[in-house]
């Protein structure tokens, strides 16, 4: 009869440790295998990138709340495709989650385009107050009905969007005829047409080269993204229009939500909301630090005059908001609700 195989003492200790860990878990978690979600971003993985900062806080919150029961695989820098393509992948479930500006989801739910109309919001406190309430819930319902996708949370970009150009632009008069890269949505296109520029839709992954080679004269974005993506290497002037304070949005598809066991959904949602609360605080400091760093690197900033701001705001209200609410009647009360959330 063959002798019994020897058992390594270290191996026994490992097995015992694993058994203790499993026993310590709540019974409902023991039977569940780990859920892994694919999460797409167009930004680089950098502390100046609003997408990445939100993701880090989500992952940390989940680890604290439920251990390794849900794991997020983060794909930055358009690794899973350009944003317009990833939106479709989220719809069908080949990508589980996506963090982006809200504007890109106007391609599947045009009502969301209202959030990117010029001068709709005064600041990110205004955004948070409006989107954490009935206005945000109504837009989420519209997205669910049109695409099957759900807004997990409305977070913040790292500062408002302004105009960045190679040659100085300091006024509405200066911007006339200037080719600016904008997001490929009607809201952005119409906003800059009214301001007199020539809006040019280009995927974010092609922006650096487009600015470097002169395909466009500049673009509009926030300070932290300009710094994180090194766009200051190809433009040196910023006109502080602060035309858009649109929310950062985290969206999940129907299939992705179904992957999360029902008993874990409250913890998952809370982790997301806490990530947003922390990210909003970080956004204020990051935006200020990014502007300071860009100044050190040679970027010149020109504040938008009060007269130009009022002119632009009036143009948006009388033309864009009115025509948008006529085209999408369900948004008419939302314009009123968002305006009432000021202050």
Phi, psi and omega per residue, in radians:
X1 nan 2.289 -3.072
X2 -1.260 2.489 3.129
X3 -1.149 2.621 3.120
X4 -1.147 2.441 -3.141
X5 -1.116 2.483 3.130
X6 -1.268 2.607 -3.140
X7 -1.929 2.146 3.136
X8 -1.146 2.241 -3.082
X9 -1.104 -0.691 -3.140
X10 -1.098 -0.666 3.116
X11 -1.113 -0.715 3.118
X12 -1.072 -0.723 3.136
X13 -1.110 -0.693 3.113
X14 -1.095 -0.762 3.140
X15 -1.111 -0.725 3.131
X16 -1.114 -0.718 3.129
X17 -1.106 -0.725 3.130
X18 -1.124 -0.688 3.140
X19 -1.127 -0.699 3.116
X20 -1.109 -0.746 -3.137
X21 -1.074 -0.753 3.137
X22 -1.150 -0.724 -3.126
X23 -1.112 -0.543 -3.113
X24 -1.315 -0.322 -3.129
X25 -1.250 2.581 3.010
X26 -0.977 2.458 -3.077
X27 -0.925 -0.628 -3.081
X28 -1.203 -0.359 -3.129
X29 -1.560 -0.392 -3.045
X30 -1.093 -0.659 -3.042
X31 -1.440 -0.102 -3.068
X32 -1.656 2.366 3.015
X33 -1.436 2.780 -3.085
X34 -1.177 2.380 3.087
X35 -1.626 2.220 3.094
X36 -2.015 2.244 -3.101
X37 -2.055 2.389 3.099
X38 -1.599 2.139 -2.989
X39 -2.113 2.067 -3.045
X40 -1.787 2.521 3.056
X41 -2.509 2.588 3.076
X42 -1.580 -0.165 -3.074
X43 -1.641 2.825 3.057
X44 -1.254 2.799 3.094
X45 -1.480 1.586 -2.992
X46 -2.606 2.603 -3.112
X47 -1.183 -0.236 3.036
X48 -1.593 0.029 -3.142
X49 -1.756 2.041 -3.079
X50 -1.012 -0.643 3.138
X51 -1.035 -0.867 -3.042
X52 -1.173 -0.696 3.133
X53 -1.105 -0.711 3.103
X54 -1.129 -0.779 3.140
X55 -1.034 -0.788 -3.125
X56 -1.028 -0.716 -3.135
X57 -1.223 -0.645 3.065
X58 -1.076 -0.871 -3.098
X59 -1.050 -0.714 3.120
X60 -1.140 -0.747 3.130
X61 -1.092 -0.739 3.138
X62 -1.125 -0.729 -3.137
X63 -1.044 -0.752 -3.133
X64 -1.184 -0.705 -3.026
X65 -1.394 -0.755 -2.996
X66 -2.368 0.304 3.094
X67 1.147 -2.253 -3.098
X68 -1.764 0.315 -3.079
X69 -1.122 -0.555 3.072
X70 -2.258 2.190 3.130
X71 -2.094 2.387 -3.134
X72 -1.866 2.076 3.006
X73 -1.582 1.969 -3.039
X74 -1.651 2.243 -3.139
X75 -2.079 1.657 -3.112
X76 -1.467 3.073 2.923
X77 1.005 0.689 3.080
X78 1.074 0.482 -3.116
X79 -1.082 -0.521 -3.117
X80 -1.688 0.079 3.117
X81 2.172 2.928 3.111
X82 -1.213 2.755 -2.967
X83 -0.978 -0.748 -3.100
X84 -1.081 -0.565 3.091
X85 -1.332 -0.669 -3.115
X86 -1.149 -0.593 3.061
X87 -0.935 -0.790 3.129
X88 -1.172 -0.613 3.115
X89 -1.179 -0.627 3.077
X90 -1.150 -0.697 3.110
X91 -1.009 -0.799 -3.054
X92 -1.539 -0.221 3.054
X93 1.730 0.053 3.099
X94 -1.333 -0.353 2.919
X95 -2.142 2.359 -3.023
X96 -1.451 -0.746 -3.031
X97 -2.412 2.716 3.112
X98 -2.557 2.364 3.015
X99 -1.977 2.304 -3.057
X100 -2.876 3.089 2.909
X101 -1.181 2.621 -3.103
X102 -1.094 -0.411 -3.013
X103 -1.063 -0.619 -3.048
X104 -1.151 -0.438 3.124
X105 -1.407 -0.075 2.983
X106 -1.190 -0.266 3.094
X107 -1.227 -0.375 3.103
X108 -2.025 -0.289 3.087
X109 -2.468 1.545 -2.993
X110 -1.024 -0.412 3.124
X111 -1.056 -0.531 -3.141
X112 -1.140 -0.297 3.121
X113 -1.074 -0.350 -3.141
X114 -1.076 -0.500 -3.079
X115 -1.192 -0.264 -3.127
X116 -1.895 0.192 3.043
X117 -1.269 2.439 -3.043
X118 -0.992 2.339 2.993
X119 1.104 0.488 3.060
X120 -1.261 -0.682 -3.132
X121 -1.952 2.665 3.125
X122 -1.578 -0.571 -3.087
X123 -2.936 3.132 -3.090
X124 -1.357 -0.337 2.995
X125 -1.154 -0.667 3.070
X126 -1.117 -0.750 3.112
X127 -1.038 -0.856 -3.092
X128 -1.062 -0.762 -3.125
X129 -1.096 -0.725 -3.117
X130 -1.282 -0.798 -2.993
X131 -1.416 -0.369 3.067
X132 -1.406 -0.080 -3.126
X133 -1.893 -2.696 -3.073
X134 -1.043 -0.567 -3.124
X135 -1.094 -0.780 3.108
X136 -1.130 -0.708 3.134
X137 -1.122 -0.685 3.138
X138 -1.141 -0.765 3.123
X139 -1.156 -0.617 3.078
X140 -1.111 -0.730 3.090
X141 -1.053 -0.711 3.124
X142 -1.108 -0.724 3.131
X143 -1.139 -0.735 3.135
X144 -1.063 -0.757 -3.111
X145 -1.200 -0.606 -3.073
X146 -1.497 -0.439 -3.006
X147 -2.363 -0.268 -3.043
X148 1.441 -0.005 -3.137
X149 -1.611 2.724 -3.086
X150 -2.209 2.373 3.014
X151 -1.346 2.018 3.106
X152 -1.319 -0.669 -3.139
X153 -2.899 2.763 3.038
X154 -1.925 1.894 -3.119
X155 -1.835 -2.848 -3.079
X156 -2.083 2.510 2.853
X157 -1.308 2.934 3.139
X158 -1.586 1.204 3.112
X159 1.876 2.822 3.125
X160 -1.249 2.885 3.117
X161 -1.557 2.363 3.088
X162 -2.322 3.130 -3.050
X163 -1.736 2.236 3.119
X164 -2.055 2.271 -3.074
X165 -2.443 2.826 3.060
X166 -1.225 -0.885 3.108
X167 -1.694 2.551 -3.084
X168 -1.010 2.315 2.993
X169 -2.147 2.184 -3.023
X170 -2.201 -0.046 -3.045
X171 -2.779 2.976 3.050
X172 -1.077 -0.569 3.101
X173 -1.160 -0.699 -3.110
X174 -1.195 -0.566 -3.000
X175 -1.404 -0.188 -3.112
X176 -1.079 2.212 3.114
X177 1.437 -0.026 -3.126
X178 -1.399 2.248 3.132
X179 -1.418 1.989 -3.105
X180 -2.063 2.309 3.027
X181 -1.227 2.258 3.062
X182 -2.293 2.873 3.044
X183 -1.125 2.563 -3.066
X184 -1.385 1.016 3.098
X185 -2.279 2.635 -3.128
X186 -0.995 -0.641 -3.107
X187 -1.032 -0.839 -3.138
X188 -1.214 -0.711 -3.134
X189 -1.053 -0.836 -3.083
X190 -1.232 -0.628 3.110
X191 -0.998 -0.795 -3.071
X192 -1.437 -0.412 2.997
X193 -1.125 -0.755 3.124
X194 -1.137 -0.524 3.123
X195 -1.415 -0.156 3.059
X196 1.771 -0.075 -3.140
X197 -1.415 3.068 3.052
X198 -1.905 1.675 -3.089
X199 -1.218 2.325 -3.081
X200 -2.250 1.841 -3.119
X201 -1.290 2.134 3.125
X202 -2.434 2.380 3.076
X203 -0.993 2.529 -3.079
X204 -1.026 -0.575 -3.138
X205 -1.177 -0.280 3.141
X206 -1.813 0.035 -3.011
X207 -1.152 -0.796 -3.081
X208 -0.974 -0.872 -3.111
X209 -1.147 -0.660 -3.135
X210 -1.110 -0.712 3.110
X211 -1.253 -0.690 -3.113
X212 -1.125 -0.694 -3.058
X213 -1.605 -0.059 3.096
X214 1.521 0.192 3.048
X215 -1.056 -0.621 3.013
X216 -2.231 2.751 3.114
X217 -1.498 -0.274 -3.125
X218 3.067 -2.788 -3.076
X219 -2.821 3.104 3.031
X220 -2.211 2.357 -3.137
X221 -2.919 -3.021 3.103
X222 -1.756 2.767 -3.047
X223 -0.991 -0.810 -3.055
X224 -1.117 -0.674 3.101
X225 -1.178 -0.694 3.084
X226 -1.014 -0.752 -3.134
X227 -1.219 -0.820 -3.094
X228 -1.093 -0.639 -3.093
X229 -1.635 0.048 3.095
X230 1.073 0.532 3.108
X231 -1.194 -0.317 3.100
X232 -1.152 -0.180 3.064
X233 -1.300 -0.348 -3.064
X234 -2.058 -0.163 3.022
X235 -2.380 2.639 -3.077
X236 -2.301 0.165 -3.081
X237 -2.314 2.367 3.104
X238 -2.229 2.151 3.016
X239 -1.713 1.984 -2.986
X240 -1.392 1.256 3.132
X241 -1.253 -0.544 -3.092
X242 0.778 0.864 -3.016
X243 -1.387 -0.409 -3.090
X244 -2.374 2.266 2.962
X245 -2.051 0.858 -3.076
X246 -1.215 2.628 -3.127
X247 -1.302 2.682 2.921
X248 -1.466 2.368 -3.044
X249 -2.176 2.401 3.039
X250 -1.930 2.117 -3.025
X251 -2.132 2.460 3.061
X252 -2.151 2.574 3.072
X253 -1.468 2.911 -3.114
X254 -1.056 -0.753 -3.126
X255 -1.153 -0.631 3.137
X256 -1.131 -0.770 3.124
X257 -1.090 -0.626 -3.132
X258 -1.177 -0.378 3.124
X259 -1.222 -0.438 -3.064
X260 -1.485 2.069 3.136
X261 -0.987 2.536 -3.059
X262 -0.969 -0.646 -3.092
X263 -1.255 -0.274 3.120
X264 -1.702 -0.187 -3.049
X265 -1.113 -0.739 3.088
X266 -1.031 -0.728 3.135
X267 -1.172 -0.654 3.125
X268 -1.141 -0.794 3.135
X269 -1.121 -0.711 3.127
X270 -1.143 -0.690 3.111
X271 -1.069 -0.681 3.129
X272 -1.183 -0.780 -3.141
X273 -1.133 -0.695 3.096
X274 -1.156 -0.625 3.089
X275 -1.082 -0.705 3.122
X276 -1.152 -0.768 3.140
X277 -1.034 -0.765 3.140
X278 -1.236 -0.670 -3.117
X279 -1.182 -0.614 3.114
X280 -1.108 -0.682 3.099
X281 -1.158 -0.783 3.129
X282 -1.092 -0.558 -3.082
X283 -1.072 -0.668 -3.106
X284 -1.090 -0.876 -3.126
X285 -1.208 -0.689 -3.113
X286 -1.125 -0.720 3.126
X287 -1.064 -0.773 3.137
X288 -1.144 -0.740 -3.140
X289 -1.166 -0.664 -3.137
X290 -1.120 -0.749 3.120
X291 -1.093 -0.739 3.125
X292 -1.073 -0.736 -3.132
X293 -1.180 -0.682 3.111
X294 -1.111 -0.649 3.073
X295 -1.075 -0.737 3.110
X296 -1.082 -0.563 -3.102
X297 -1.512 0.073 3.028
X298 1.849 0.088 3.096
X299 -1.333 2.318 3.075
X300 -1.780 2.311 -3.088
X301 -1.926 2.323 3.119
X302 -2.124 1.935 3.120
X303 -1.092 2.538 3.051
X304 -1.316 2.335 -3.123
X305 -1.174 2.685 3.121
X306 -1.056 -0.684 -3.128
X307 -1.129 -0.766 3.111
X308 -1.127 -0.672 -3.140
X309 -1.110 -0.771 3.136
X310 -1.149 -0.697 3.098
X311 -1.055 -0.835 -3.121
X312 -1.117 -0.768 -3.126
X313 -1.075 -0.739 3.125
X314 -1.115 -0.685 3.100
X315 -1.074 -0.751 -3.135
X316 -1.130 -0.809 -3.072
X317 -1.134 -0.781 -3.049
X318 -1.383 -0.461 -3.101
X319 -1.905 -1.034 -3.044
X320 -1.180 -0.922 -3.067
X321 -1.070 -0.758 -3.105
X322 -1.112 -0.799 -3.119
X323 -1.219 -0.606 -3.139
X324 -1.154 -0.812 -3.119
X325 -1.200 -0.456 3.065
X326 -1.260 -0.692 3.127
X327 -1.248 -0.645 -3.136
X328 -2.179 1.435 -3.011
X329 -0.966 -0.494 -3.113
X330 -1.132 -0.316 -3.124
X331 -1.518 -0.225 -3.072
X332 -0.953 -0.876 3.117
X333 -1.170 -0.395 3.132
X334 -1.228 -0.639 3.074
X335 -1.038 -0.736 3.115
X336 -1.147 -0.756 -3.127
X337 -1.134 -0.725 3.137
X338 -1.163 -0.692 3.096
X339 -1.107 -0.665 -3.112
X340 -1.259 -0.289 3.114
X341 -1.431 -0.033 3.131
X342 -1.110 2.549 3.052
X343 1.371 nan nan
